[in-house]
Amino acid sequence: SRSFRVGECQVALDDIKPVHKEWRAGARLVIGGLQSSKMRHLNGHIVHVCEHRRHGHPCFVQPSNGRKDKLTLCVRLDEPIPDHATA
């Protein structure tokens, strides 16, 4: 898992230095590493990073179990996926 908690802080944009461009809005990615039976059919598909309609990019989502917010990227598939249950 790539999740970890650093704590709370406030920084100015001048204090932030980009490390990589893979998560920028508009970037194209290949899905990989999904292991659950409900999600692994998505492995190998090309997506692009997009903004969440209401929360922008990136967004923070609070899980329903009440745990801490998680940094989340929204992605859109480049091509529709056929129904994997019948394909």
Sequence and secondary structure as in RCSB ss.txt:
>XXXX:A:sequence
SRSFRVGECQVALDDIKPVHKEWRAGARLVIGGLQSSKMRHLNGHIVHVCEHRRHGHPCFVQPSNGRKDKLTLCV
RLDEPIPDHATA
>XXXX:A:secstr
            GGG     STTSTT EEE     STTTGGGTT EEEEE BTTTBSSEEE  TT    EEE EE
EESS    TTT 
